[in-house]
Amino acid sequence: MAPAPEEPGHRVTVRLDRLLAARGLTLVELSEQVGVSVVNLSVLKNGRARAIRFSTLTAICEALGCTPGDLLEVEPRDG
């Protein structure tokens, strides 16, 4: 799982690592397919991204054959 969010109220985690593993892809291969740098994909994969463009989200989902709901998850509130 991604590290604890830094922003209050931000509970979105990214499951890119699981999707890559399930499809046998590396970040480098995904980067080539979607036209996003490996560094930016790594930031997203490691839960450090503050935002994602819809065009990037669309390209990742098309390359991985998934939906945004497969890639992103909102963690339940504590308590």
Helices and strands as residue ranges (DSSP letters): E 12-14, H 16-23, H 27-34, H 38-45, H 54-64, H 68-71, E 72-74
